[in-house]
Amino acid sequence: MSYTFRIRFNQSPHNTIQSEASELTVPVPDCRVLLVLRALQANQPIRDADQLALIGDGYDSEKEATEAGLRFQNALMVALARVRVGADFGQRAAKGAFTEYGLKWVEGEIGQRAINNVHGLMVFPSVPKPSFVSMKAGFSRGASPDAFQEALLASIALEPFLGDRDLVSYSLFNASFFQPTSDSRFLLLVMAVEALIEPASRSPEARGHVDGLIAQTRSASLSEGEKNSMIEVLRWLRQESINQAGRRLTSSRLGGRSYSDRSAPDFFSYCYQLRSDLVHGNVPFPTFEKVGNAAGTLEVFVADLLTSPILR
């Protein structure tokens, strides 16, 4: 039995592989293997395709095909980054799939072997040739016209003033609704909170302690580059941390409200730590599910944070 690997990915609509062909054969050194880059929609040029697949045929075992697929996926990521073509391999994307019984039903309907159209790497027997099937799950949340009109009329009557920080925060909050992944949505929502934060100065005693550390650093037997770098970091310690300032802000604006069974300040600290783990690649890396769950509650949190000072 022969095995095939298939790496399905989404191609950025703004930076594409500029080929008029719907299929490109890649001349790999291993002559046993046929490696093809293909647009998933029949006869569509690769440059216009939103979904592409790199397919490798000719492997003697599932294990061999899987190992090759992982190797080629890494190479594909590097190559696309090199030519600056954006690609989504589905590692942190929502997934929908047919069950085993669902696939049997589809096979009965189309009269052909059916397998799930996996977003990313998959391995399967090459024969019989399969048909790839997928299901899309989506949802929308509606605001009632009455609630919208009530909020609008109240806002009009109050004539709210929005400063520069508020305008940036509202822009980031609105941008979060247009993101394709939970990761990007979550990060923009945290940024919307950060845009509102103004760290206060620490106590005179704390500032004096920091100034002493700066003086010691200036007189230390270090290179000028090292001293200047350390002094720059120490200067930030004259003010409270972003976490401290965020907790103070959320406590003043949201009072005793709770989010995901956490007080408003504790929920901010939780999200800020999650943001740090995500941005700095802290291990264990936050799972897709954990970030997605936090993003859902954080949307409500940021909406309350922005509007509570005005609409209460």
Secondary structure as GFF3:
##gff-version 3
##sequence-region A 1 312
A	DSSP	beta_strand	3	11	.	.	.	ID=ss1
A	DSSP	beta_strand	23	26	.	.	.	ID=ss2
A	DSSP	beta_strand	34	39	.	.	.	ID=ss3
A	DSSP	three_ten_helix	46	48	.	.	.	ID=ss4
A	DSSP	beta_strand	51	59	.	.	.	ID=ss5
A	DSSP	alpha_helix	62	82	.	.	.	ID=ss6
A	DSSP	beta_strand	87	88	.	.	.	ID=ss7
A	DSSP	alpha_helix	100	110	.	.	.	ID=ss8
A	DSSP	beta_strand	114	116	.	.	.	ID=ss9
A	DSSP	beta_strand	120	125	.	.	.	ID=ss10
A	DSSP	beta_strand	131	133	.	.	.	ID=ss11
A	DSSP	alpha_helix	145	158	.	.	.	ID=ss12
A	DSSP	alpha_helix	164	176	.	.	.	ID=ss13
A	DSSP	alpha_helix	182	194	.	.	.	ID=ss14
A	DSSP	alpha_helix	204	218	.	.	.	ID=ss15
A	DSSP	alpha_helix	224	236	.	.	.	ID=ss16
A	DSSP	alpha_helix	242	254	.	.	.	ID=ss17
A	DSSP	beta_strand	258	259	.	.	.	ID=ss18
A	DSSP	beta_strand	262	263	.	.	.	ID=ss19
A	DSSP	alpha_helix	264	280	.	.	.	ID=ss20
A	DSSP	alpha_helix	288	311	.	.	.	ID=ss21
###
